[in-house]
Amino acid sequence: MKNNFRKKINHVAIIPDGNRRWAKGVGKTPSEGHRMGAQRIEELSRNALKSGVKYLTFWGSSKENLKKRPLDEKRESLNFN
C-alpha cells in the first residue's frame, strides 16, 4: 500500500523547543543551540516545499520567554545568516 500522506498536507506548524537544553547537554552555548535550531528550520522548510506544503508556520518565542533571556542571547538569536 502506497503512503500518500505527504501529498495531503497543506499547512505545517512547528514550535521549536529545547535548543538551550540541547546546547547545555552537549557543552555548547545557548546561542549555538539556537543556531543549530535555525539550521534545522531551514532544512525543514526546504523539505516542506519539496513535499508541496503550501503554508509553513514557526513559533519563535513568547514575550514571557524573551523576558527571561539575557540581552546578548536575544541579539544573537536575531542575527543568524
Secondary structure, 3 states (H helix, E strand, C coil): CCCCHHHHCCEEEECCCCHHHHHHHCCCCHHHHHHHHHHHHHHHHHHHHHCCCCEEEECCCCHHHHHHCCHHHHHHHCCCC
